[in-house]
Amino acid sequence: QVQLVESGGGLVQAGGSLRLSCTASGRIFSNYDMGWFRQALGKEREFVAAISRSGGRTYYADSMKGRFTISRDNAKITMYLHVNSLKPEDTAVYYCAATMARGSYDYTSPYEYGSWGQGTQVTVSS
């Protein structure tokens, strides 16, 4: 399994921006489709965005379109999530995940992902 470590979370005022990073180790990063999920206190884990192995295809939850941008740099074995215009409801632990699934699979389902980071807390104050 690939090992994943998130960073970049913190306390941000509403309207601000953040860039989360997810750095991989242990396996060939470009062999994995990647995803970002988030989990707010007392809520289920929620799909945010996903990106294909090459970075050529990106997918977003409908509610995330416009403010969230997923990207990856395979040379740096790192995936990113840029978030703009942060809202208090974006407060959550953000997780990155990796999957070796190919073809038609549900990239929005956390069960498709076999490797997870420990998460990074994002808190947005109003």
Secondary structure as UniProt FT lines:
FT   STRAND          3..7
FT   STRAND          10..13
FT   TURN            14..15
FT   STRAND          18..25
FT   HELIX           29..31
FT   STRAND          33..39
FT   TURN            41..42
FT   STRAND          46..51
FT   TURN            53..54
FT   STRAND          58..60
FT   HELIX           62..64
FT   TURN            65..67
FT   STRAND          68..73
FT   HELIX           74..76
FT   STRAND          78..83
FT   HELIX           88..90
FT   STRAND          92..99
FT   TURN            107..108
FT   HELIX           110..112
FT   STRAND          115..116
FT   STRAND          120..125
//
